[in-house]
């Protein structure tokens, strides 16, 4: 065991903010069944593997190329608890890029994307900052976000919650939010589903009559006032009632620290704040 691993193991049940986020992202996958999960970012990858190992064994995870794997694989360290001599992962399916669209179009996919900007209705931007014809900064581009958000369930991971990310109006719409989906009409938007937004401060959803973003839970040590100050629009009015995001259970911490991410790489995405 490395020095970093020993330090993390010695911390006992105290969870890092990243681990709290990973568990919240895992909880966002509850009830998914046999559905492909595609993740941007390290904490979502930890969350997806934790969900598969804990309560959603039928989740479909890939090797990042074209193979569906029978077991969840770690994001850091050796492939399995037995060390580098562990057997090769079991491949249970082949999923070349063209086949992803079959799952995408029939809704059998949950993508966890990042967002450079997101607004109160869930419109998301990671294409550019500033006017599209002449942006101040070029980012990832559209990257399939319009099709993702219209055809299947989508969640967002935002490791740095700030008014520059949670904005009144996005500069460019990459992912379609609830207001724009409604404007498309029920036939075009029948599979639209922005499920969760998980940031380093809390968990958010759109389960309001007007489909505005609301605070679902705030992470340990974070107040509703802090979240309001770091959000560039007014959240749906229930923030003071929002409970605390649940802390990882002891077994979940064990899986994260001993198997999924023994080197603690996901902590690099989020400032280490103990819950």
The 8 nearest C-alpha neighbors of each residue, nearest first, counted from 0:
[[1, 4, 5, 2, 3, 261, 8, 262],
 [2, 0, 4, 3, 5, 262, 6, 261],
 [1, 3, 5, 4, 6, 0, 7, 262],
 [4, 2, 6, 1, 5, 7, 262, 263],
 [5, 3, 1, 7, 6, 2, 0, 8],
 [4, 6, 2, 8, 3, 7, 9, 1],
 [7, 5, 3, 9, 4, 8, 2, 10],
 [6, 8, 4, 10, 9, 5, 3, 256],
 [7, 9, 5, 10, 6, 11, 4, 256],
 [10, 8, 6, 11, 7, 5, 4, 12],
 [11, 9, 7, 8, 13, 12, 6, 14],
 [12, 10, 9, 13, 8, 7, 14, 249],
 [11, 13, 14, 249, 10, 252, 248, 247],
 [14, 12, 11, 10, 274, 273, 15, 246],
 [13, 15, 274, 273, 18, 12, 16, 19],
 [16, 14, 273, 18, 17, 272, 271, 274],
 [15, 17, 19, 272, 18, 271, 273, 20],
 [16, 18, 20, 15, 266, 19, 269, 21],
 [19, 17, 21, 15, 20, 16, 14, 22],
 [18, 20, 16, 22, 17, 21, 246, 247],
 [21, 19, 17, 23, 18, 22, 24, 16],
 [20, 22, 46, 18, 24, 42, 23, 19],
 [21, 23, 25, 19, 24, 20, 46, 26],
 [24, 22, 20, 26, 25, 21, 19, 27],
 [23, 25, 21, 27, 46, 22, 26, 43],
 [24, 26, 46, 22, 50, 27, 23, 28],
 [25, 27, 23, 28, 29, 24, 22, 50],
 [26, 28, 24, 25, 29, 23, 195, 194],
 [29, 27, 26, 25, 31, 30, 50, 24],
 [30, 28, 26, 31, 27, 55, 25, 54],
 [29, 31, 32, 28, 55, 27, 54, 26],
 [32, 30, 29, 28, 34, 33, 58, 55],
 [33, 31, 57, 30, 34, 58, 55, 56],
 [34, 32, 57, 58, 59, 31, 35, 107],
 [33, 35, 107, 108, 58, 59, 32, 31],
 [36, 34, 59, 108, 58, 60, 109, 107],
 [35, 37, 109, 110, 108, 60, 59, 34],
 [38, 36, 110, 111, 109, 35, 39, 60],
 [39, 37, 111, 43, 44, 110, 40, 112],
 [40, 38, 112, 111, 113, 43, 41, 37],
 [39, 41, 43, 42, 38, 44, 113, 156],
 [40, 42, 44, 265, 43, 45, 39, 268],
 [41, 43, 21, 45, 44, 265, 40, 46],
 [44, 42, 46, 45, 41, 38, 40, 24],
 [45, 43, 41, 47, 46, 42, 38, 48],
 [46, 44, 42, 48, 43, 47, 21, 49],
 [45, 47, 25, 21, 43, 49, 24, 44],
 [46, 48, 50, 44, 49, 25, 45, 43],
 [49, 47, 51, 45, 71, 50, 46, 52],
 [48, 50, 46, 52, 47, 51, 53, 45],
 [49, 51, 25, 53, 47, 55, 48, 52],
 [52, 50, 56, 55, 48, 49, 53, 58],
 [51, 53, 49, 50, 48, 56, 54, 71],
 [54, 52, 50, 51, 49, 55, 56, 251],
 [53, 55, 50, 56, 51, 52, 29, 49],
 [54, 56, 51, 50, 57, 58, 32, 53],
 [57, 55, 51, 58, 54, 52, 53, 50],
 [58, 56, 33, 32, 55, 59, 51, 34],
 [59, 57, 33, 34, 56, 55, 51, 32],
 [58, 60, 35, 34, 36, 57, 33, 67],
 [61, 59, 67, 36, 68, 35, 58, 62],
 [62, 60, 67, 63, 66, 68, 65, 59],
 [61, 63, 64, 66, 67, 65, 68, 60],
 [62, 64, 61, 65, 66, 60, 67, 37],
 [63, 65, 62, 66, 61, 95, 94, 96],
 [64, 66, 94, 95, 93, 63, 61, 62],
 [67, 65, 93, 61, 62, 94, 92, 68],
 [66, 68, 61, 92, 91, 60, 90, 93],
 [69, 67, 90, 70, 91, 61, 89, 60],
 [68, 70, 89, 91, 90, 67, 71, 88],
 [71, 69, 68, 72, 89, 88, 52, 51],
 [70, 72, 48, 51, 73, 52, 69, 68],
 [71, 73, 78, 70, 74, 259, 79, 48],
 [74, 72, 259, 75, 78, 260, 258, 71],
 [73, 75, 260, 259, 72, 76, 45, 44],
 [76, 74, 260, 73, 262, 261, 77, 259],
 [75, 77, 261, 262, 78, 73, 260, 74],
 [78, 76, 83, 82, 79, 75, 80, 73],
 [79, 77, 73, 72, 83, 76, 82, 85],
 [78, 80, 81, 77, 82, 85, 258, 73],
 [81, 79, 82, 258, 77, 78, 257, 85],
 [82, 80, 79, 85, 84, 83, 77, 78],
 [81, 83, 77, 80, 84, 85, 79, 78],
 [84, 82, 77, 85, 78, 81, 79, 86],
 [83, 85, 82, 86, 81, 77, 78, 79],
 [86, 84, 83, 81, 82, 79, 87, 78],
 [87, 85, 84, 88, 79, 83, 78, 89],
 [86, 88, 89, 85, 78, 84, 90, 79],
 [89, 87, 90, 86, 68, 70, 69, 72],
 [88, 90, 69, 68, 91, 87, 70, 86],
 [91, 89, 68, 67, 92, 69, 66, 88],
 [90, 92, 69, 68, 67, 89, 93, 66],
 [93, 91, 67, 90, 66, 94, 68, 69],
 [92, 94, 66, 65, 67, 95, 91, 90],
 [93, 95, 65, 66, 98, 96, 92, 67],
 [96, 94, 65, 98, 97, 93, 99, 64],
 [95, 97, 99, 98, 94, 65, 100, 64],
 [96, 98, 99, 95, 100, 101, 94, 102],
 [99, 97, 100, 101, 96, 95, 94, 102],
 [98, 100, 102, 96, 101, 97, 103, 94],
 [99, 101, 103, 98, 102, 104, 97, 96],
 [102, 100, 98, 99, 103, 104, 105, 97],
 [103, 101, 107, 100, 99, 105, 104, 108],
 [102, 104, 100, 106, 101, 105, 108, 99],
 [105, 103, 101, 106, 102, 150, 100, 151],
 [106, 104, 102, 103, 107, 101, 150, 151],
 [105, 107, 151, 103, 108, 104, 150, 102],
 [108, 106, 34, 102, 105, 103, 35, 151],
 [107, 109, 35, 34, 106, 103, 36, 151],
 [110, 108, 152, 36, 153, 35, 37, 151],
 [109, 111, 37, 153, 36, 38, 112, 154],
 [112, 110, 154, 38, 155, 153, 39, 37],
 [111, 113, 155, 39, 110, 156, 154, 38],
 [114, 112, 156, 155, 157, 39, 115, 111],
 [115, 113, 116, 125, 124, 123, 117, 157],
 [114, 116, 125, 164, 124, 113, 117, 123],
 [117, 115, 164, 124, 114, 123, 169, 165],
 [118, 116, 123, 165, 122, 121, 166, 164],
 [119, 117, 166, 121, 122, 120, 167, 165],
 [118, 120, 212, 211, 121, 232, 167, 117],
 [121, 119, 211, 176, 177, 118, 122, 212],
 [122, 120, 176, 118, 119, 117, 123, 177],
 [121, 123, 176, 175, 118, 117, 174, 120],
 [124, 122, 117, 174, 173, 116, 172, 114],
 [125, 123, 173, 116, 172, 171, 126, 115],
 [124, 126, 115, 114, 139, 127, 138, 140],
 [140, 125, 127, 138, 139, 141, 124, 173],
 [128, 126, 137, 138, 136, 125, 134, 129],
 [129, 127, 136, 135, 134, 170, 137, 130],
 [128, 130, 134, 135, 170, 131, 127, 136],
 [131, 129, 134, 133, 132, 170, 128, 135],
 [130, 132, 134, 133, 129, 171, 127, 170],
 [133, 131, 130, 134, 129, 127, 135, 171],
 [134, 132, 131, 130, 135, 129, 136, 137],
 [135, 133, 129, 130, 131, 136, 128, 127],
 [134, 136, 129, 128, 133, 137, 127, 130],
 [137, 135, 128, 134, 127, 138, 129, 133],
 [136, 138, 127, 134, 126, 128, 135, 139],
 [137, 139, 127, 126, 140, 125, 136, 128],
 [140, 138, 126, 125, 141, 142, 137, 127],
 [126, 139, 141, 142, 138, 125, 127, 137],
 [140, 142, 173, 126, 143, 144, 139, 125],
 [143, 141, 144, 140, 139, 173, 126, 145],
 [142, 144, 146, 141, 145, 147, 173, 174],
 [143, 145, 174, 147, 146, 142, 173, 141],
 [146, 144, 174, 148, 147, 143, 173, 175],
 [147, 145, 149, 144, 148, 143, 150, 174],
 [148, 146, 144, 150, 145, 149, 151, 143],
 [147, 149, 145, 146, 150, 174, 175, 191],
 [148, 150, 191, 146, 147, 188, 190, 151],
 [149, 151, 190, 147, 104, 148, 106, 146],
 [152, 150, 106, 190, 147, 148, 108, 191],
 [151, 153, 192, 109, 193, 194, 108, 191],
 [152, 154, 193, 110, 109, 194, 148, 111],
 [155, 153, 111, 195, 194, 196, 193, 110],
 [154, 156, 196, 112, 111, 113, 197, 195],
 [155, 157, 113, 197, 198, 196, 112, 158],
 [158, 156, 198, 159, 113, 197, 160, 114],
 [157, 159, 199, 198, 269, 268, 160, 156],
 [160, 158, 157, 199, 161, 198, 269, 164],
 [159, 161, 198, 199, 157, 158, 164, 229],
 [160, 162, 229, 163, 164, 230, 165, 159],
 [163, 161, 231, 230, 165, 229, 164, 166],
 [162, 164, 161, 165, 166, 116, 231, 115],
 [163, 165, 116, 162, 161, 115, 166, 117],
 [166, 164, 162, 117, 230, 231, 118, 116],
 [167, 165, 231, 118, 168, 164, 162, 117],
 [166, 168, 232, 118, 231, 169, 119, 165],
 [169, 167, 166, 118, 170, 117, 119, 122],
 [168, 170, 171, 116, 124, 117, 118, 166],
 [169, 171, 129, 128, 130, 168, 172, 124],
 [172, 170, 169, 124, 173, 131, 126, 127],
 [173, 171, 124, 123, 174, 122, 169, 175],
 [172, 174, 124, 141, 123, 144, 145, 171],
 [175, 173, 123, 144, 145, 122, 172, 148],
 [174, 176, 122, 148, 145, 179, 180, 173],
 [177, 175, 122, 121, 120, 179, 178, 180],
 [176, 178, 180, 120, 179, 181, 121, 210],
 [179, 177, 181, 180, 176, 120, 182, 210],
 [178, 180, 182, 181, 177, 176, 175, 183],
 [179, 181, 177, 183, 182, 188, 178, 176],
 [182, 180, 178, 179, 183, 184, 177, 188],
 [181, 183, 179, 180, 184, 178, 185, 177],
 [184, 182, 180, 181, 187, 188, 179, 185],
 [183, 185, 182, 181, 186, 187, 188, 180],
 [186, 184, 188, 189, 187, 181, 183, 180],
 [185, 187, 189, 188, 184, 183, 190, 181],
 [188, 186, 185, 184, 189, 183, 149, 180],
 [187, 189, 191, 185, 180, 190, 186, 149],
 [188, 190, 185, 186, 191, 187, 149, 150],
 [191, 189, 150, 188, 151, 149, 192, 106],
 [190, 192, 149, 188, 189, 148, 150, 151],
 [193, 191, 152, 194, 153, 190, 151, 148],
 [194, 192, 153, 154, 152, 195, 191, 121],
 [193, 195, 154, 192, 153, 204, 152, 196],
 [196, 194, 154, 204, 203, 193, 197, 155],
 [195, 197, 155, 203, 154, 202, 156, 204],
 [198, 196, 202, 156, 201, 155, 157, 203],
 [199, 197, 157, 158, 200, 201, 156, 160],
 [198, 200, 158, 201, 159, 160, 269, 20],
 [201, 199, 198, 218, 217, 221, 160, 226],
 [200, 202, 217, 218, 198, 216, 199, 197],
 [201, 203, 197, 216, 215, 196, 214, 217],
 [204, 202, 214, 215, 196, 213, 195, 197],
 [203, 205, 195, 213, 212, 206, 215, 196],
 [206, 204, 212, 210, 211, 207, 213, 203],
 [205, 207, 204, 210, 208, 213, 211, 212],
 [206, 208, 210, 209, 205, 211, 213, 235],
 [209, 207, 210, 206, 211, 205, 235, 212],
 [208, 210, 207, 211, 205, 206, 178, 120],
 [211, 209, 207, 205, 208, 206, 120, 177],
 [212, 210, 120, 205, 119, 209, 207, 235],
 [211, 213, 205, 119, 204, 234, 235, 120],
 [214, 212, 235, 234, 203, 204, 205, 215],
 [213, 215, 203, 238, 216, 202, 241, 204],
 [214, 216, 203, 202, 241, 213, 204, 217],
 [217, 215, 242, 241, 244, 202, 243, 201],
 [218, 216, 201, 243, 244, 221, 200, 202],
 [217, 219, 244, 201, 221, 200, 243, 220],
 [220, 218, 274, 221, 243, 244, 217, 246],
 [219, 221, 218, 274, 222, 217, 273, 272],
 [222, 220, 218, 219, 217, 200, 225, 223],
 [223, 221, 225, 224, 226, 220, 217, 218],
 [222, 224, 226, 225, 238, 239, 227, 221],
 [223, 225, 227, 222, 226, 228, 239, 238],
 [226, 224, 228, 222, 227, 223, 229, 221],
 [225, 227, 223, 229, 224, 228, 230, 222],
 [228, 226, 224, 230, 229, 225, 223, 233],
 [227, 229, 225, 226, 230, 224, 231, 162],
 [228, 230, 161, 162, 226, 227, 225, 160],
 [231, 229, 162, 227, 165, 232, 228, 161],
 [230, 232, 162, 166, 165, 167, 229, 233],
 [233, 231, 167, 230, 166, 234, 119, 165],
 [232, 234, 235, 231, 230, 227, 119, 236],
 [233, 235, 213, 212, 236, 232, 214, 119],
 [234, 236, 213, 212, 237, 211, 233, 238],
 [237, 235, 238, 234, 213, 233, 239, 214],
 [236, 238, 240, 239, 235, 241, 214, 213],
 [239, 237, 241, 240, 214, 223, 236, 213],
 [238, 240, 241, 237, 223, 236, 224, 242],
 [241, 239, 238, 237, 242, 223, 216, 214],
 [240, 242, 216, 238, 239, 215, 214, 237],
 [243, 241, 216, 240, 244, 217, 215, 239],
 [242, 244, 217, 216, 218, 219, 245, 241],
 [245, 243, 218, 216, 217, 242, 246, 219],
 [244, 246, 243, 247, 19, 23, 218, 219],
 [245, 247, 19, 248, 244, 14, 274, 22],
 [248, 246, 251, 252, 22, 19, 249, 245],
 [247, 249, 251, 250, 252, 246, 12, 245],
 [248, 250, 252, 251, 12, 253, 247, 11],
 [251, 249, 253, 252, 248, 254, 247, 255],
 [252, 250, 248, 254, 253, 249, 247, 255],
 [253, 251, 255, 249, 250, 254, 256, 247],
 [252, 254, 250, 256, 251, 255, 257, 249],
 [255, 253, 251, 258, 252, 257, 256, 259],
 [254, 256, 259, 252, 260, 253, 258, 257],
 [257, 255, 261, 253, 260, 254, 258, 252],
 [256, 258, 261, 254, 253, 255, 259, 260],
 [257, 259, 254, 255, 261, 260, 256, 73],
 [258, 260, 73, 255, 74, 254, 261, 45],
 [261, 259, 75, 263, 255, 262, 256, 74],
 [260, 262, 256, 257, 263, 258, 76, 75],
 [261, 263, 260, 264, 75, 4, 76, 3],
 [264, 262, 260, 261, 265, 266, 256, 75],
 [263, 265, 266, 262, 267, 260, 75, 41],
 [266, 264, 41, 267, 42, 263, 268, 17],
 [265, 267, 264, 268, 17, 269, 263, 271],
 [266, 268, 265, 269, 264, 270, 263, 271],
 [269, 267, 266, 265, 158, 270, 41, 17],
 [270, 268, 266, 267, 17, 158, 271, 199],
 [269, 271, 272, 268, 266, 267, 16, 17],
 [272, 270, 15, 16, 269, 273, 266, 17],
 [271, 273, 16, 15, 270, 274, 17, 14],
 [272, 274, 15, 14, 16, 13, 271, 219],
 [273, 219, 14, 13, 15, 220, 272, 16]]
